[in-house]
Amino acid sequence: MTAYRLLTISLLIGILCLHHVHGADPKFDPSTRMRLVLVPADAQVGSVIYRLRATDEEFDYPLTFEFMGDASSSTVKVESLPCTKYNSVCQANVVLQRRLEPGRYYDFQVSVKDTNGGMTTQLCSITATNFSTPHDLIFPHKPGIIMIPEDAKRGSELDYVIARKNPLFQKPVYLELWGSPLFAIRQKIISAETTEGTVFLLGPLDFEKQAMYHLTILANDAYAEPGQDGRNIAGMEIVVIVQDVQDQPPVFTLAPPVTKLPPGILSGDKILQVHAEDGDKGSPREVRYGLVSENNPFTSFFDINDTSGEIFLKRPIEDIAAITHVGDPVLLTVIAEEVKIGRDEPPAMASTVQLAFFLPDRTNSPPYFENDQ
């Protein structure tokens, strides 16, 4: 009798353990099962056609979604979205990789795995309809090309979008913004059918680093024509162009730091040429050149063309040699300044560069005192 009880208890424990292991596998959200999803044949390659969601009773997050089979030859691909161990739901996008043929069925499998190896799979099927996606009905208001100056402050509002919800669902549209961490979207329900999302700036812009951003707005549970479109997500692209403002000084692109003056150089001879460009590439200003004379006794020995940047010897080389030590460089500071032509323009900015000239070798140098004492 005791042996029979032990056997019974062992079997019960085994059944419970099997049940526990089975319950630990992640589960697809029933509302996002893709048993048969209708997709209009005009769906764009690269667009998100479905959003998958899954949970895990044991909280073995993050969950990873994968396409089962040869993904390279598939009509769709699966992209897991960022998810951490602190999430309660993990998500993935199903992205269209090839044009759909109306009336044709496309079958595939998707798996979801947790961090402990638990896995669940689901069979998916999509078919294309001859319906045309009503973009203006899904998004009654869409931003055009957004222009924003690079000195715009954090929190600046760029534009807004309005999205219509799916008539088969009670819940409103939920909007997401993808493409750059410098932008975000805040949303509010403005009617029983529509949600408004405002795109705003989160971080500093720099025209010289990046002048254009391609962003994607995804609308979860957006409008879809019943019987023609079974997608649970819709997307639209927006372009943000950063406008250059005058916030960068000129940049020297040619300025040899050390130059050896040739023997026999005469007054009026060209020594070298410097070149600088406005650091603001979007609306560059012209640049003018000059020599900085402050605390520099050698400035008067040279001249510079203010438009070309050519530097000339102004006085005989012997005059410079008379006040320098053998082997010491002659230092010259060149300034490049922007040209301001409008009264309301930002102030002109300037940059400097230091050049070193070494005099020709002297054949017979007179003695000199190291100091005046």
ZISUL-V656131 format. One record per pair of residues at least 24 apart in sequence whose C-alpha atoms are under 7 Angstrom apart, sorted by the first residue. I is the first residue (numbers start at 1). J is the second residue. D is the distance in Angstrom with one decimal. If there is no record, write none. Layout:
i: [I & I]
j: [J & J]
d: [D & D]
This chain:
i: [24 & 24 & 24 & 24 & 25 & 25 & 25 & 25 & 26 & 26 & 26 & 26 & 26 & 26 & 26 & 26 & 26 & 26 & 27 & 27 & 27 & 27 & 28 & 28 & 28 & 29 & 29 & 34 & 34 & 35 & 35 & 35 & 36 & 36 & 36 & 37 & 37 & 37 & 37 & 37 & 38 & 38 & 38 & 38 & 38 & 38 & 38 & 38 & 39 & 39 & 39 & 39 & 39 & 39 & 39 & 40 & 40 & 40 & 40 & 40 & 40 & 40 & 40 & 41 & 41 & 41 & 41 & 41 & 41 & 41 & 42 & 42 & 45 & 45 & 45 & 45 & 46 & 46 & 46 & 47 & 47 & 48 & 48 & 48 & 48 & 48 & 49 & 49 & 49 & 49 & 49 & 50 & 50 & 50 & 50 & 50 & 51 & 51 & 51 & 51 & 51 & 51 & 52 & 52 & 52 & 53 & 53 & 53 & 53 & 54 & 54 & 54 & 55 & 55 & 55 & 60 & 60 & 60 & 61 & 61 & 61 & 62 & 62 & 62 & 63 & 63 & 63 & 63 & 63 & 64 & 64 & 64 & 65 & 65 & 65 & 65 & 65 & 66 & 66 & 66 & 67 & 67 & 67 & 68 & 68 & 68 & 100 & 101 & 102 & 102 & 102 & 103 & 103 & 103 & 104 & 129 & 131 & 138 & 138 & 138 & 138 & 139 & 139 & 143 & 144 & 145 & 145 & 145 & 146 & 146 & 146 & 147 & 147 & 147 & 147 & 148 & 148 & 148 & 149 & 149 & 149 & 149 & 150 & 150 & 150 & 150 & 150 & 150 & 150 & 151 & 154 & 154 & 154 & 154 & 155 & 155 & 155 & 156 & 156 & 157 & 157 & 157 & 157 & 158 & 158 & 159 & 159 & 160 & 160 & 160 & 160 & 161 & 161 & 161 & 162 & 162 & 162 & 162 & 163 & 163 & 163 & 163 & 164 & 164 & 164 & 164 & 164 & 165 & 165 & 165 & 165 & 165 & 166 & 166 & 166 & 166 & 167 & 173 & 173 & 173 & 173 & 174 & 174 & 175 & 175 & 175 & 175 & 176 & 176 & 176 & 177 & 177 & 177 & 178 & 178 & 178 & 179 & 179 & 179 & 180 & 207 & 207 & 207 & 208 & 211 & 211 & 212 & 212 & 212 & 213 & 213 & 213 & 214 & 214 & 214 & 215 & 244 & 244 & 244 & 245 & 246 & 246 & 247 & 248 & 248 & 249 & 249 & 249 & 249 & 249 & 250 & 250 & 250 & 250 & 250 & 250 & 250 & 250 & 250 & 251 & 251 & 251 & 251 & 252 & 252 & 256 & 257 & 257 & 257 & 258 & 258 & 258 & 259 & 259 & 259 & 260 & 260 & 260 & 261 & 261 & 261 & 261 & 262 & 263 & 266 & 267 & 267 & 267 & 267 & 268 & 268 & 268 & 269 & 269 & 270 & 270 & 270 & 270 & 271 & 271 & 271 & 272 & 272 & 273 & 273 & 273 & 274 & 274 & 275 & 276 & 278 & 285 & 285 & 286 & 286 & 287 & 287 & 287 & 287 & 288 & 288 & 288 & 288 & 289 & 289 & 289 & 290 & 290 & 290 & 291 & 291 & 291 & 292 & 292 & 292 & 299 & 329 & 329 & 329 & 330 & 330 & 330 & 331 & 331 & 331 & 332]
j: [56 & 57 & 58 & 118 & 56 & 118 & 119 & 120 & 54 & 55 & 56 & 57 & 112 & 113 & 114 & 118 & 119 & 120 & 54 & 55 & 56 & 120 & 53 & 54 & 55 & 53 & 54 & 124 & 125 & 123 & 124 & 125 & 124 & 125 & 126 & 125 & 126 & 127 & 230 & 231 & 126 & 127 & 128 & 129 & 228 & 229 & 230 & 231 & 126 & 127 & 128 & 129 & 229 & 230 & 231 & 128 & 129 & 130 & 131 & 132 & 133 & 228 & 229 & 100 & 101 & 102 & 128 & 129 & 130 & 131 & 132 & 133 & 96 & 97 & 98 & 99 & 95 & 96 & 97 & 95 & 96 & 93 & 94 & 95 & 96 & 235 & 94 & 95 & 96 & 231 & 233 & 93 & 94 & 231 & 232 & 233 & 91 & 92 & 93 & 94 & 232 & 233 & 91 & 92 & 93 & 89 & 90 & 91 & 92 & 89 & 90 & 91 & 88 & 89 & 90 & 114 & 115 & 116 & 85 & 114 & 115 & 90 & 114 & 115 & 90 & 112 & 113 & 114 & 115 & 112 & 113 & 114 & 92 & 110 & 111 & 112 & 113 & 110 & 111 & 112 & 109 & 110 & 111 & 109 & 110 & 111 & 128 & 128 & 128 & 129 & 130 & 127 & 128 & 129 & 128 & 228 & 228 & 163 & 164 & 222 & 223 & 163 & 164 & 238 & 238 & 238 & 239 & 240 & 239 & 240 & 241 & 240 & 241 & 242 & 243 & 241 & 242 & 243 & 242 & 243 & 244 & 245 & 205 & 206 & 207 & 242 & 243 & 244 & 245 & 205 & 201 & 202 & 203 & 204 & 200 & 201 & 202 & 200 & 201 & 198 & 199 & 200 & 201 & 199 & 200 & 198 & 199 & 196 & 197 & 198 & 199 & 196 & 197 & 198 & 194 & 195 & 196 & 197 & 194 & 195 & 196 & 222 & 193 & 194 & 195 & 222 & 223 & 193 & 194 & 221 & 222 & 223 & 221 & 222 & 223 & 224 & 223 & 219 & 220 & 221 & 222 & 219 & 220 & 217 & 218 & 219 & 220 & 217 & 218 & 219 & 216 & 217 & 218 & 215 & 216 & 217 & 214 & 215 & 216 & 215 & 242 & 243 & 244 & 281 & 241 & 242 & 240 & 241 & 242 & 239 & 240 & 241 & 238 & 239 & 240 & 239 & 280 & 282 & 283 & 280 & 280 & 346 & 280 & 279 & 280 & 278 & 279 & 349 & 350 & 351 & 276 & 277 & 278 & 279 & 336 & 337 & 338 & 350 & 351 & 276 & 277 & 278 & 279 & 276 & 277 & 355 & 354 & 355 & 356 & 355 & 356 & 357 & 356 & 357 & 358 & 357 & 358 & 359 & 357 & 358 & 359 & 360 & 360 & 360 & 316 & 313 & 314 & 315 & 316 & 312 & 313 & 314 & 312 & 313 & 310 & 311 & 312 & 313 & 311 & 312 & 313 & 310 & 311 & 309 & 310 & 311 & 309 & 310 & 309 & 336 & 338 & 338 & 339 & 338 & 339 & 336 & 337 & 338 & 339 & 336 & 337 & 338 & 339 & 335 & 336 & 337 & 334 & 335 & 336 & 333 & 334 & 335 & 333 & 334 & 335 & 332 & 356 & 357 & 358 & 356 & 357 & 358 & 355 & 356 & 357 & 356]
d: [6.8 & 6.0 & 5.6 & 6.7 & 6.6 & 4.6 & 5.5 & 6.4 & 6.7 & 5.6 & 4.3 & 6.9 & 6.8 & 6.6 & 6.5 & 6.6 & 6.2 & 6.1 & 5.4 & 5.4 & 6.2 & 6.5 & 5.9 & 4.2 & 6.5 & 5.3 & 5.1 & 4.8 & 6.2 & 6.6 & 5.0 & 5.6 & 6.6 & 4.7 & 5.3 & 6.3 & 4.6 & 6.5 & 5.0 & 6.6 & 5.8 & 5.3 & 5.9 & 6.6 & 6.2 & 4.9 & 4.6 & 6.9 & 6.9 & 6.1 & 4.8 & 6.0 & 5.2 & 6.2 & 6.5 & 5.3 & 4.7 & 6.0 & 5.1 & 6.0 & 6.4 & 7.0 & 6.1 & 5.4 & 6.4 & 5.8 & 5.1 & 5.6 & 5.8 & 6.9 & 6.1 & 6.9 & 5.3 & 5.3 & 5.7 & 6.2 & 5.9 & 5.3 & 5.8 & 5.6 & 5.7 & 6.2 & 5.7 & 4.4 & 6.4 & 7.0 & 5.8 & 5.9 & 6.6 & 5.8 & 6.3 & 6.0 & 5.1 & 5.6 & 5.6 & 5.7 & 6.9 & 5.8 & 4.8 & 6.3 & 6.5 & 6.5 & 5.5 & 5.1 & 6.3 & 6.7 & 5.7 & 4.4 & 6.5 & 5.9 & 5.5 & 6.5 & 6.5 & 5.1 & 6.5 & 5.5 & 5.4 & 6.6 & 4.4 & 6.0 & 6.2 & 7.0 & 6.4 & 6.6 & 6.0 & 6.4 & 5.4 & 4.7 & 6.8 & 5.4 & 5.2 & 6.6 & 6.5 & 6.9 & 5.6 & 4.4 & 6.5 & 5.7 & 5.3 & 6.4 & 6.3 & 4.8 & 6.5 & 5.4 & 5.6 & 6.8 & 5.9 & 6.1 & 4.6 & 5.2 & 6.0 & 6.3 & 5.6 & 6.2 & 6.3 & 6.4 & 6.2 & 5.7 & 5.2 & 6.6 & 5.3 & 4.5 & 6.3 & 6.8 & 6.9 & 6.6 & 5.3 & 6.2 & 6.2 & 4.7 & 6.1 & 6.0 & 5.0 & 6.1 & 6.7 & 6.4 & 5.2 & 5.8 & 5.6 & 4.4 & 6.2 & 6.7 & 5.0 & 5.6 & 6.0 & 5.7 & 5.7 & 5.9 & 6.5 & 6.8 & 5.3 & 5.3 & 5.7 & 6.8 & 5.7 & 5.0 & 6.0 & 5.5 & 5.3 & 6.9 & 6.0 & 4.2 & 6.5 & 5.6 & 5.4 & 6.0 & 5.6 & 6.9 & 5.5 & 4.2 & 5.8 & 5.7 & 5.2 & 6.5 & 6.6 & 5.7 & 4.5 & 6.3 & 5.5 & 5.4 & 6.5 & 6.8 & 5.6 & 4.4 & 6.6 & 5.8 & 5.5 & 5.5 & 6.0 & 6.1 & 4.4 & 4.7 & 5.7 & 4.9 & 3.8 & 5.7 & 6.6 & 6.1 & 5.6 & 5.5 & 5.6 & 5.7 & 5.1 & 6.8 & 5.7 & 4.6 & 6.3 & 5.6 & 5.1 & 6.5 & 5.8 & 4.7 & 6.5 & 5.8 & 5.1 & 6.4 & 6.4 & 4.6 & 6.2 & 7.0 & 5.9 & 6.7 & 5.5 & 6.9 & 5.9 & 4.9 & 5.7 & 4.6 & 6.0 & 5.8 & 5.0 & 6.5 & 6.1 & 4.8 & 6.5 & 6.2 & 6.6 & 5.0 & 6.6 & 7.0 & 6.1 & 6.4 & 6.9 & 4.8 & 5.5 & 6.2 & 5.4 & 5.0 & 5.5 & 6.2 & 6.0 & 5.2 & 4.1 & 5.0 & 6.6 & 6.9 & 6.9 & 6.0 & 5.8 & 5.2 & 5.3 & 6.2 & 5.7 & 4.0 & 6.5 & 7.0 & 6.9 & 4.9 & 6.0 & 6.2 & 4.8 & 6.0 & 6.3 & 4.9 & 6.3 & 5.8 & 4.8 & 6.4 & 6.6 & 6.0 & 5.4 & 5.7 & 5.8 & 5.3 & 6.2 & 5.1 & 5.2 & 5.1 & 5.3 & 5.8 & 5.3 & 5.6 & 5.5 & 5.6 & 6.9 & 5.9 & 4.3 & 6.5 & 5.7 & 5.4 & 6.7 & 6.0 & 5.6 & 5.4 & 4.2 & 5.8 & 5.0 & 6.4 & 6.0 & 6.7 & 7.0 & 5.9 & 6.1 & 5.8 & 5.5 & 6.2 & 5.5 & 4.6 & 5.8 & 5.6 & 5.3 & 6.4 & 6.9 & 5.6 & 4.7 & 6.5 & 5.8 & 5.2 & 6.7 & 5.9 & 4.7 & 6.0 & 5.5 & 6.1 & 6.6 & 6.6 & 5.7 & 5.4 & 4.9 & 5.6 & 5.0 & 6.3 & 5.7 & 4.7 & 6.4 & 6.4]
